[in-house]
Amino acid sequence: MRIVVKYHGIIADMVGVKTEDVDLPDGATVADLRAALGSRDETIDAILVQTRTFVGGHMADKAAVLTDGTEVVFMRPIAGGRA
């Protein structure tokens, strides 16, 4: 199956791409996707450890199962609010 991966903000700058397609076996999870991406480059692995994962616009944990054509977005945690 093919997953659309998007890197948000500075993550795209650090990884070197904003969007890429990744082929994974059916039934793959967010953890499998992270492992596949991280296995290509230690820097990417270190970056992804510090990100939040969104699947279909909703925050997802590592056990979330992906389906063909799913859009996965990696973004940095955002803090803020009123002081």
Summary of the structure (lengths in Angstrom):
residues: 83
radius of gyration: 12.6
end to end distance: 44.9
largest distance: 45.7
contacts: 213
relative contact order: 0.28
helix: 30%
strand: 29%
